[in-house]
Amino acid sequence: MVKEGYEDSVQNMSEKQGFVLIAHRGNSTDVPENTIAAFDSAVDSGFPHFETDCQVTADGVVVILHDEQLGRTTPGVKGAVAEATWTDLRELDVGSWFSPDFSHARIPLLTEVLQRYWGRAHIHLELKSQQPELPGAVARLLSETGWVAAACGSSLVTRPAAEPLSLSSTSFPQNQQQGQGQQQQQQGQGQQQQHGVDIARQTSPDVRCPDAAGPAEAPVVNQLSSHPHRDFDVPGLTITSFHLNQLCQSLQLLPDITHGWLVHELTDERIQEALAMGCRQLCPRANVLTADTVQRAVSAGLSVRAWGIKDIQVSVSRLLIVGGKTRYGSARMQ
């Protein structure tokens, strides 16, 4: 947990240094991860950037869930998400493992999340699985809900929100809002829960699509600071993955959306591979960063978002030292 009063100091640090805090799986320290309550808690607390994970059920429904195997957040229920139908998953309790107070929490649909936070947040959406149908299913939902129909990069242009989709065939239980608190972020591939806040710093030049009409008309969001780089606009969208095949397919479908490659190291080879793919962002492990490698990525035109930070007070200080005057970063609170 974050010490009382420390959250404000981190917020002030982020404002001065140009960091963006990204709530990983929502406010996953105070609320069960990847639930509507976790995302609401982050956004309502003034942190409009949040990260989440998606994968596809056996009947083609895109759900918000980190682990590809059930069990950690669904005690007593095991099996592969890809082999379960939405009917199998829709009533599962994904909150009691965290606290009995959250026994009402259910697995959200990606559609639900996109509709709820349209114009209110920047969603950092990880394609978690290697299911070949996942990028196409996500692209379709982004279009149907109005997130990408007239988007440039990760910024939405002026247009009304799409009408809510009819979800009669895949209706979902309403997840109740509960709890507000510190934003928490975490990243990684393991089955172990993490809590924390990503602190992303903008790094590359601001380049706009030729046909972009401008920023979306959306509710004013209490952002930590005014960031000129489109990769961190609010509202906005960034798609990430560890899997190159998923990124390549998604880039073909959504070439104007910011894509970030989750990697374990930041090297010249990774920088060149990311550029060749068409990615605009690299997301390396925080403990491998140096000022030199970050500057090389920045100079190449990439934004950099680090992950895997376990102690925000120590790690943010290190990021500031490593980053110097470059803009990059990611951290998590505990």
Buried (B, 14 or more C-beta within 10 A) or exposed (E): EBEEEBBEEBBEBBEEBBBBBBBBBBBBBBBBBBBBBBBBBBBBBBBBBBBBBBBBBBEEBBBBBBBBEBEBBBEEBEEEBBEBEBEBBBEBBBBBBBBEEBEBBBBBBBBBBBBBBBBBBBBBBBBBBBBEEBBBBBBEBBBBBBBBEBBBBBBBBEEEBBEEBEEEEBEBEEBBBBBBBBBBBBBBEEEEBBBBBBBBBBBBEEEEBEEBEEBBEBEEBEBBBEBEBBBBBBBBBBBBBBBEEBBBBBBEBBEBBBBBBBBBEBBEEBBEBBBEBEBBBBBBBBBBBEBEBBBBBBEBBBBBBBBBBBBBBEBBEBBBEBBEEBBBBBBBBB
